[in-house]
Amino acid sequence: MVFNNLRSIREDHDLKQRELADILSVSQNTYSQYETGTIALTAEVLIKLADYYNCSVDYLLDRTNDPTFSPK
């Protein structure tokens, strides 16, 4: 499964895969595989990404088109 929102939000923030990989402490290849769905995103990585972008995990996983994060 390709995660289009994951790529879109990275591009919206003008980040290269290498830059985000450095933030997550993974290789650029690993990050690329996250975006293409070749390897599964871990809960830890999803939380880091959601915190970094201040968005919902559901948005990152293409479960919604609304990036708004609204904690309960």
Order of alpha helices (4+ residues) and beta strands (2+ residues): alpha-alpha-alpha-alpha-alpha
